[in-house]
């Protein structure tokens, strides 16, 4: 069975989870805090609204931008991109044939 099959139901264990408490993702009410996307050790993580409220130090473990210090980082194609200033950390995703290597 594939994910394009209309009867496919993803395995609960494969759902993204909160980095801190392990809670599976859910859509919070519009008036509630939203899930935070961040990076830890160069890997993309999510932090649930409950952990953001219940743990005052929840952001301590997050990676920070080398340029501006922000924790609003996304991981894309092996690179860590700061959503605050645009700084990119990691290996270039430019194909070797474009770089002349």
Phi and psi restraints in degrees (value plus and minus 20) as a CYANA .aco file:
   2 UNK   PHI    -137.0   -97.0
   2 UNK   PSI     147.1   187.1
   3 UNK   PHI     -89.2   -49.2
   3 UNK   PSI     -31.8     8.2
   4 UNK   PHI    -108.6   -68.6
   4 UNK   PSI     -29.8    10.2
   5 UNK   PHI     -93.3   -53.3
   5 UNK   PSI     105.8   145.8
   6 UNK   PHI     -82.7   -42.7
   6 UNK   PSI     -38.5     1.5
   7 UNK   PHI    -112.7   -72.7
   7 UNK   PSI     -20.3    19.7
   8 UNK   PHI     -88.2   -48.2
   8 UNK   PSI     110.1   150.1
   9 UNK   PHI    -141.9  -101.9
   9 UNK   PSI      98.0   138.0
  10 UNK   PHI     -83.3   -43.3
  10 UNK   PSI     126.7   166.7
  11 UNK   PHI     -85.0   -45.0
  11 UNK   PSI     112.4   152.4
  12 UNK   PHI     -75.4   -35.4
  12 UNK   PSI     -53.5   -13.5
  13 UNK   PHI     -91.8   -51.8
  13 UNK   PSI     -35.2     4.8
  14 UNK   PHI    -112.9   -72.9
  14 UNK   PSI     -24.8    15.2
  15 UNK   PHI     -89.7   -49.7
  15 UNK   PSI     124.4   164.4
  16 UNK   PHI     -79.6   -39.6
  16 UNK   PSI     128.3   168.3
  17 UNK   PHI    -153.4  -113.4
  17 UNK   PSI     142.2   182.2
  18 UNK   PHI     -84.9   -44.9
  18 UNK   PSI     112.4   152.4
  19 UNK   PHI     -81.4   -41.4
  19 UNK   PSI     -53.2   -13.2
  20 UNK   PHI    -109.4   -69.4
  20 UNK   PSI     -65.4   -25.4
  21 UNK   PHI    -131.7   -91.7
  21 UNK   PSI     -32.5     7.5
  22 UNK   PHI      63.7   103.7
  22 UNK   PSI     -15.3    24.7
  23 UNK   PHI     -84.0   -44.0
  23 UNK   PSI     111.8   151.8
  24 UNK   PHI     -82.7   -42.7
  24 UNK   PSI     130.7   170.7
  25 UNK   PHI     -82.3   -42.3
  25 UNK   PSI     130.8   170.8
  26 UNK   PHI    -172.4  -132.4
  26 UNK   PSI     142.2   182.2
  27 UNK   PHI    -111.2   -71.2
  27 UNK   PSI      90.9   130.9
  28 UNK   PHI     -92.2   -52.2
  28 UNK   PSI     140.5   180.5
  29 UNK   PHI     -78.5   -38.5
  29 UNK   PSI     130.1   170.1
  30 UNK   PHI     -79.9   -39.9
  30 UNK   PSI     -45.9    -5.9
  31 UNK   PHI    -104.8   -64.8
  31 UNK   PSI     -30.7     9.3
  32 UNK   PHI    -109.7   -69.7
  32 UNK   PSI     145.7   185.7
  33 UNK   PHI     -81.1   -41.1
  33 UNK   PSI     132.4   172.4
  34 UNK   PHI    -117.9   -77.9
  34 UNK   PSI     145.1   185.1
  35 UNK   PHI     -83.3   -43.3
  35 UNK   PSI     124.4   164.4
  36 UNK   PHI    -124.7   -84.7
  36 UNK   PSI     111.5   151.5
  37 UNK   PHI    -118.2   -78.2
  37 UNK   PSI     111.2   151.2
  38 UNK   PHI    -170.5  -130.5
  38 UNK   PSI    -191.8  -151.8
  39 UNK   PHI    -151.9  -111.9
  39 UNK   PSI     122.7   162.7
  40 UNK   PHI    -156.2  -116.2
  40 UNK   PSI     101.3   141.3
  41 UNK   PHI      41.3    81.3
  41 UNK   PSI      10.5    50.5
  42 UNK   PHI      57.7    97.7
  42 UNK   PSI     -13.6    26.4
  43 UNK   PHI    -129.5   -89.5
  43 UNK   PSI     122.6   162.6
  44 UNK   PHI     -89.5   -49.5
  44 UNK   PSI     113.7   153.7
  45 UNK   PHI    -155.3  -115.3
  45 UNK   PSI     142.9   182.9
  46 UNK   PHI    -142.2  -102.2
  46 UNK   PSI     126.5   166.5
  47 UNK   PHI    -145.1  -105.1
  47 UNK   PSI     105.6   145.6
  48 UNK   PHI     -94.4   -54.4
  48 UNK   PSI     139.4   179.4
  49 UNK   PHI     -78.9   -38.9
  49 UNK   PSI     -56.8   -16.8
  50 UNK   PHI     -84.4   -44.4
  50 UNK   PSI     -65.8   -25.8
  51 UNK   PHI     -84.7   -44.7
  51 UNK   PSI     -55.0   -15.0
  52 UNK   PHI     -82.6   -42.6
  52 UNK   PSI     -56.4   -16.4
  53 UNK   PHI    -101.9   -61.9
  53 UNK   PSI     -61.1   -21.1
  54 UNK   PHI    -104.8   -64.8
  54 UNK   PSI     -38.7     1.3
  55 UNK   PHI    -140.7  -100.7
  55 UNK   PSI      78.0   118.0
  56 UNK   PHI     -80.0   -40.0
  56 UNK   PSI     -44.9    -4.9
  57 UNK   PHI    -119.7   -79.7
  57 UNK   PSI       2.7    42.7
  58 UNK   PHI     -79.4   -39.4
  58 UNK   PSI     -49.3    -9.3
  59 UNK   PHI    -107.6   -67.6
  59 UNK   PSI     -24.1    15.9
  60 UNK   PHI     -80.2   -40.2
  60 UNK   PSI     -57.3   -17.3
  61 UNK   PHI    -100.5   -60.5
  61 UNK   PSI     -30.4     9.6
  62 UNK   PHI     -93.3   -53.3
  62 UNK   PSI     127.5   167.5
  63 UNK   PHI     -86.5   -46.5
  63 UNK   PSI     135.0   175.0
  64 UNK   PHI    -141.3  -101.3
  64 UNK   PSI     131.8   171.8
  65 UNK   PHI     -86.5   -46.5
  65 UNK   PSI     115.3   155.3
  66 UNK   PHI     -86.8   -46.8
  66 UNK   PSI     -46.4    -6.4
  67 UNK   PHI    -110.3   -70.3
  67 UNK   PSI     -67.3   -27.3
  68 UNK   PHI    -137.4   -97.4
  68 UNK   PSI     -30.1     9.9
  69 UNK   PHI      64.7   104.7
  69 UNK   PSI     -20.5    19.5
  70 UNK   PHI     -89.8   -49.8
  70 UNK   PSI     135.1   175.1
  71 UNK   PHI    -122.9   -82.9
  71 UNK   PSI     -15.3    24.7
  72 UNK   PHI    -101.5   -61.5
  72 UNK   PSI      56.1    96.1
  73 UNK   PHI    -132.8   -92.8
  73 UNK   PSI     124.8   164.8
  74 UNK   PHI    -142.9  -102.9
  74 UNK   PSI     126.6   166.6
  75 UNK   PHI    -128.0   -88.0
  75 UNK   PSI     101.2   141.2
  76 UNK   PHI    -158.5  -118.5
  76 UNK   PSI     103.2   143.2
  77 UNK   PHI      30.2    70.2
  77 UNK   PSI      24.2    64.2
  78 UNK   PHI      61.2   101.2
  78 UNK   PSI     -18.5    21.5
  79 UNK   PHI    -133.5   -93.5
  79 UNK   PSI     126.8   166.8
  80 UNK   PHI    -122.5   -82.5
  80 UNK   PSI      99.8   139.8
  81 UNK   PHI    -133.2   -93.2
  81 UNK   PSI     108.0   148.0
  82 UNK   PHI    -100.5   -60.5
  82 UNK   PSI     103.7   143.7
  83 UNK   PHI    -101.8   -61.8
  83 UNK   PSI     -27.6    12.4
  84 UNK   PHI    -107.2   -67.2
  84 UNK   PSI     -66.9   -26.9
  85 UNK   PHI    -139.6   -99.6
  85 UNK   PSI     -30.5     9.5
  86 UNK   PHI      69.5   109.5
  86 UNK   PSI     -21.1    18.9
  87 UNK   PHI     -78.5   -38.5
  87 UNK   PSI     119.0   159.0
  88 UNK   PHI    -137.1   -97.1
  88 UNK   PSI     109.9   149.9
  89 UNK   PHI    -141.0  -101.0
  89 UNK   PSI     115.8   155.8
  90 UNK   PHI     107.4   147.4
  90 UNK   PSI    -198.7  -158.7
  91 UNK   PHI     -92.5   -52.5
  91 UNK   PSI     127.1   167.1
  92 UNK   PHI     -84.7   -44.7
  92 UNK   PSI     120.9   160.9
  93 UNK   PHI    -116.4   -76.4
  93 UNK   PSI     -12.8    27.2
  94 UNK   PHI     -88.7   -48.7
  94 UNK   PSI     109.0   149.0
  95 UNK   PHI     -80.0   -40.0
  95 UNK   PSI     125.8   165.8
  96 UNK   PHI     -76.4   -36.4
  96 UNK   PSI     -55.4   -15.4
  97 UNK   PHI     -88.7   -48.7
  97 UNK   PSI     -40.8    -0.8
  98 UNK   PHI    -104.1   -64.1
  98 UNK   PSI     -51.6   -11.6
  99 UNK   PHI    -105.5   -65.5
  99 UNK   PSI     -27.7    12.3
 100 UNK   PHI      62.6   102.6
 100 UNK   PSI      -9.0    31.0
